[in-house]
Each structure stands twice: as C-alpha cells, then as structure tokens.
Amino acid sequence: VSTQSTGKCYLSYGKPVLLLGQGGKNVFHFNGEMQTWTKDQHIQLELPRDTIVEAQVAEVFSGENSCLRTHSIVLTDAVVIGGQQVYQKPYSERQILLEKLCQSVKKLSVKRWQDTIPVRSLLYRVEHFYQLTGSLRKEYFKGHTTPRLAHCVKDQKLLVHGIIFIRHI
C-alpha cells in the first residue's frame, strides 16, 4: 500500500475562463452567456495559434504599500496546444505541457513586449500544502475596504479567492 498522495492543489485567483490563441496577441476568451469567443483588450498575452487553455485572471499588487495594481494570467489546464489535442492526456502530462507553454510565452514576452502580462502556472503537491499556506497573508489593498487573503511571491501579492484540490485516480 502506497502512502504517497497523488493529489495536487492550486490557489484560485478568480473565476476560470477559456482562452483561445490565434497566434501572437490574437487571444480571445469564451463568453458563456453569449456562447461566443470575444477578443479582450485587457488580456495582453501572446499564445500560439490553435491553443485553448483554462486560465484565471489574478489581481497582482506590488510596490510600496502594495499600491501598484496589475493583472496576471494564471494557466490552470490545457485543452489544445498548438493544434495538438491534449485534453485526453493525464492531468500530470497536461501540466508538464502547460509549464513548457508558460516558459515559451515568458520568453516571447520578454523579447517582444514589455507590457505583456506574465503567465504563471502554480501547482503544489498536497504533501507540500504547508509551504503554500506559509505564503498566505491577510492584508489591506487599495480599492478594498476589508483585509484580503493574498499569496505573497517575491515582491508581489496575488489576491486569493480559494484553494482547489485535485485528486488523481
């Protein structure tokens, strides 16, 4: 009997959205109410052509007194990457492909556009949950009247909405 957990967890930064990459900065999000793909001017991200990923838009605070507010895209799962269907692959394989996608998007962003939103894929093993909770803090932020839970990463603070647990079968 194995005592090792196969579970993973990640922080939820907002409601999940599907993003469709059509090459370069041609990125669309799926509007569930209207059942259409819509180009979002606020998503400054470059994705390869024929890519569909699940993501969350996170509020990020940085600077002195956490007063500088930006947004970051957190990729959580992949459906299609560069025309290759990956949704039938095991979750762990999709996460490896998603991490490679994140690295390539970061490299393109640094080379071409300084205004491109950084992409992060933050996934933790359940055994390391204590490390994750050690980086969570309640703080006051500009535009919020009550303290909010934030994930502190280096000099940035991402607002947290919850924790998602995933069990591998």
C-alpha angles and dihedrals in degrees: 000000000000117000093190114111121232093197128115133191138195137182120259113227098178143320115326119254132189114234124200118201118206096177128289116005092337095116123154131188125214114250104208094192094056096029091229140115111247129193108236115209090198094061104084098183137126118221129174119259115275095019125141119184137167112237145163128221109229127199108230124196124193141151130060111341088359091274099139108089124195136150132245131194114232112199111212106170142359132228102171128004119192092339093309113120108229102163092099093054119097115275093248091055091048089053091053090051090046091052090052089050090051092051093050092047090050091051092050091047094053093047099045116020130025091193095059113119112245117245122225133183108193113185127160134190112243089238088063095048090115089062090054095049090050089066095052120100138169111235142158116252135191110271094021122095097197130049114272132205111252135186107225113214115173105305095340132087121205117199111240125215098179147312123273119207121201124194119202116217 
